[in-house]
Each structure stands twice: as C-alpha cells, then as structure tokens.
Amino acid sequence: MIQIPAHIFLNTILGASLAAIVCSLVGVFIVRMNLSSMGFCMSHAAFAGAALGLAISRDPLLLALGMSTLVAIILGPVAERAKLQADIILGTMFSLTMALGLLFLSMIPGSAMSSDALSILWGSVLGITNADLMRLGILTIFLIVVIGLFYKEFLAIMLDRKLAEESGINTRPFYYAILFLCGVTVSVSLKLIVGRLIFALMVNPASSAYQFSHNMKSIIFLTPLFGLASSVTGILLSFQWDMPLGSSIVIMSVVLFLASVLLSPKRKRG
C-alpha cells in the first residue's frame, strides 16, 4: 500500500470528490438528453487547449477552458442553423479536437513535457493545489445554485424540449447553458482526472442513478452519491494496489453501474 502524507491524502479525497460531484451533476443532463458523446468531445477539446497552452508557453488550464468553452458556444448554434442533430456535430467536433490535440502535442518542447504542467494533460490528483480545490468548490456551488434556481426550466428541456417551447419556455439559453457548464466542468476537472476518462465520470454515475428512479429530483440527488462512491473507492483501490488514480476511479464507476443494472427495480419489473 502506498504511504503518502495525510494532507496530500485529504486534498486528494476532497479534490476527487468535488470533481465527481460536478461531473456527475452535468452528467444528469447529458444522459437524459442523449448527449453522451458530449463529455467525450469536451474532454478532447480541453485536451487540445491544454496541449496548445504547453506548446506556446501559456497557461494550459486557461486555454483548456477557452477551447472547451468555444466548442460549447458554437455547438448549439451550428447544430440549430445546420438543422442537424447535436450528436452529428459532436462527432465532427470530436474528430477535429482530437486531431488538433495530437497536432499541438507534437509541437510541445521537450522541456515543457517534463514540467509540472504536464499533469494538465494526463491528470494528477495527487498534485492538487489549494487553488484547484477553490476552483472546484466555486464550480460546485455555482452548479448547485444554477440547477436550484432554474430546476423547472432544465427539467422541461430534459423531458421534451419541443413541448417546453410550446409551453412558453425559451429553451435556447438553458440548452446553451448546459453545453457551457459541460465545457467548464471538463476544463476545471482536467488536471484531476485524465482528460479521456472525464467522459466516464460524467456518464457512469448518472447512468447508475437512472437505474433506480424516474423522479428527476431523486436522480439529481443520487447521481453525486454514485460519483462520490466511485471517487472514494477508486482512490482507496489505487493506494492499496498502486494503480493509476484516474483509471481506478473510472473502473469503480463502471463496477457501480453494472451493480446498479443488476439491482435496478426497473429491471426487476421488466
């Protein structure tokens, strides 16, 4: 078992828990609206931004946030103007951001590849700082407040966007807000969870919660609990067996999802 200082262990637990909460909450929207490829696309957009930051010697986190936010901003309008489903645009954006990420990665100087900034690209929960915790804490509070204030509007969009529009709700800003929140969440969590694995942490806990209830309030409550359980058990597994933290967390999220499917009351009724 790995022996690490107590304060690093506590920061790791807290950071991974906050990342799990924000990713899981955003995942509620992604899973319900059939935008599962959203997290995958955003993670590669953030990855490309971080790689660009290292290549041009700028703040990787800032450029990761900028790139994923840019994708989130253009995704909605492009899909609507082109009259295409969001998943089609997501697929195109995913291939573009993946290609850009590899291109920018090849441009990174050797000195930058060995620096602490490399953790932005590959994830480093053990290297979490107080600033990282503060950003995650602010994002967690902001996300909870936004969902609480506009719960009815978000619920209407998740259930049926067209019906929500017919009932008088201007769905566009709320739909764009979901895309924006997804981009910000991926960017802020990128340093803690490997970019390519954030997708799983956004989708798996929400998918687990959907196995136990049809009530959205219950799902919103259960989803962060599954995310927290995935993070904490994944960290303990990693320390016990000397496994990569990000991988351990995602593996546990998959295990919990499979257990949820087996224990689901919906499955039993079916």
N, C-alpha and C positions, 0 to 999 in steps of 0.2 A: 504494500500500500504506500502511495506517495505521501511524504511528510512535507507539509507546507506551513508557513506561519499562519496563525489564527486570523490576523487581519486580512490577509490575502484570501483565505478561505471564505470569510464573511463577505468580502467585497464580491467574490466570485458568485456566491449564492444569491446575493442581493441583485447583482447586475443581470445574471441569467434569469432570475425570477421576474424582474421588471421587463426584460426583453420578451420573455414568454407571455406576459400579460398583454403587452401592446400588440405583439404579433398575433396572438390568439383572438383579441377583440377585432382586429381588422379582418382576420380570417372568417369571422362570423358573416361578414358581408360578402367576402369573396366566394365562400362555399355556397351560400344561399343564392347568389346571383349568377352562379355557374361561371365564375371568372377565375377558376383555379389556376389558369396559366398566368394570371396577373402577378402573383408573387414571384413566379419564376422569371417573368420578363423584368420586373422591377429589380430583382436581385442582380440580374446581369447588367441592367442599366447602371445601378450603383457601383457594381464591379468595374464597369468601363470607366465611370467617372473617377473612381479611386485610382485606377491604373493611369489615367490621364494626369491626375494630380501628381503621382510619383514621377511620371515621365517629364513633366515640365516644372518640377520642384515647387509645387503649390500644395496647399492643404488637401490631402486626399479625401478627408471626411466632407469638406465643404463642396468639393467637386462631385463627390458621390451623391450628396444631397441635391446638388444642382442638376445632375444628369437624370436621376430618377424622378425629380420633380418636373423636369422638362418633358419627360416621356409621359408622365401622368397628365400634364396640362394639355399636350397635343393629342393624347389618345382619344378622349371623349369627342372633341370637335371633329377630328379626322374621321372617326367611325360614323358620326352622325351625317357629316357632309357627303361622305362616300356612300352612305346608306348600306354599310356593311356591318356585320356582327362584330362586337368588340373582340371576340376570340380570333377573328381573322387578322385584325390589325395587331393584336397582341403577338400572333405568330410571326408577323413581319417584323415588328419591333424587336422581338426576341432575337431573331437571326441577325438583325442589324447590330444590336447592342453586344451580342456575343462576339461578332466579328470585330467590332470596334475595341472591345475589351482585349482581345488577343493582339490586335494591332498595337494598342497603347502599351500592352505588357511587353511587347518586343522592343519598345523604344525606351524602356526604363534603364537608366545607367546602372552599372554593376554595384556602385556604392549605395544607391537607393534600395536595391534589392536586399541588402544586408542590414538595413536600418530598421528602427522600431516601427516605421510607417508601414512596413510590410504586413504587420498584423491587421491593417485595414483590409488587405486583400484576402487574407486566409483566416482571419478570426483569431482572437486571443483573449478568452475570458479571464485567464489568469493575469493578463496585463491591464485589466480595467482600472481606470483612474477615477478620482472623485468627480472630475469634470464629466466623465462618461456617465457616472451614476446620476449626476444632476440633470444631464440632458434626458436620460431615460425617465427620471422621476417627473420632470416637467411634461414630457410627452405623455406619460401615463395619466397624469392629472388632466391634461388638456383633452385627451381622448375620451376619458370618462365623462368630463363635463359636456363635451360636444354631443356625445351619444345621449346623455341625460336630457339635454335641452331640446334636441331635435329627434327624440326617440320615435314619435309618431310619424314624422316625415320619412325617416330612414326605414321604419317598418313598412310603410306603404310602398316604398320603392322596392324593397326586398320581396314583398309579396306579389306585386304586379305593377310595374312602372306605368304602363298604359292606363290602367284603371286609376292609379294615383293621379295622373294628369287629368283624366276626365272628371275626377272629384275636385279639381281646382288647385292641386298642389303643383307648384313649379318645380319639377323634379331635377331639372338640369343642374342647378348649383349644388344640390345634395349628391347627385351622381358624381359630379366633378370633385366634390369634397372627399368622397370615398376613394377615388383614384389618387388624390393628393395625399390623403392620410396614409395610403398604402406606400406611396413613394417615400414619404418622410420616415415611416416606421422602418422600412427596409434600410434606409441610409443610416439611421441612428443605431440600428442593431447590427450593422455590417461588421463592426470591429469585434463584436462579441461572438456572433455565430457566423461560420463560414458562409459567404455570400450564396453559394449554390445550395446551402442547406436551410436558409431562411424560409424558402418556399414550403418546406415540410413543416416547420414550426408554425406557419400561418394556417396551413390546411388541416393537418392531422388533429390538433386539439378541437377545432371547430367541428370537424367531421365526427369526432368521438362524441361530442355533446349532442349533435343532431340525432344520434342513435337512441337517445333517452327521452326526448321530448319534442313536441310540436310547438310548444309555447316559447315565443322568442325571448321573453324575459328570463325564463329558465335557462335557455340556451346561452344567452349572454352571461348569465351567472356561472354556468357550468364550464364554459369554454376556457376562461382563465385558470380555473382549477385544474383542468386537464393539462394546460400549458405549464403551470407551476409544478405539477406532479412529474411531468416529462423532464423539466429542467433539474429539479432537485434529485430525482432518482438517477438521471443521466450523469450528473456531477459526481454523485456517490459511486456510481459504477465506474466512472473514469478514474477516480482516485484509487479505487480498490484494485482495478485491473490494469492501470496505466494505459488507458485508451484515450484517443483524442476527444476533447470535451464536446466539441460541436457534433461529432459523429455519435457519441454516446447519448446526447440529448435527443437527437433525431431518432435513433434506434428505439429509445424508450417511448417516444411519441407514437411510433409505429406499433410497438407492443401494446400500448394502451388502446390504440384504435382497434386493433384486432380483438382485444379483450372486450371492448365496447360492442363490437359487432356480435360477438358470441353471446353477450349478456343482455343485448338490447331487447327491451319489451316489445319493440316494433317487430323484431324478427320472430319472437315467440308467437305474437298474434298472427303473423303471416303464416 
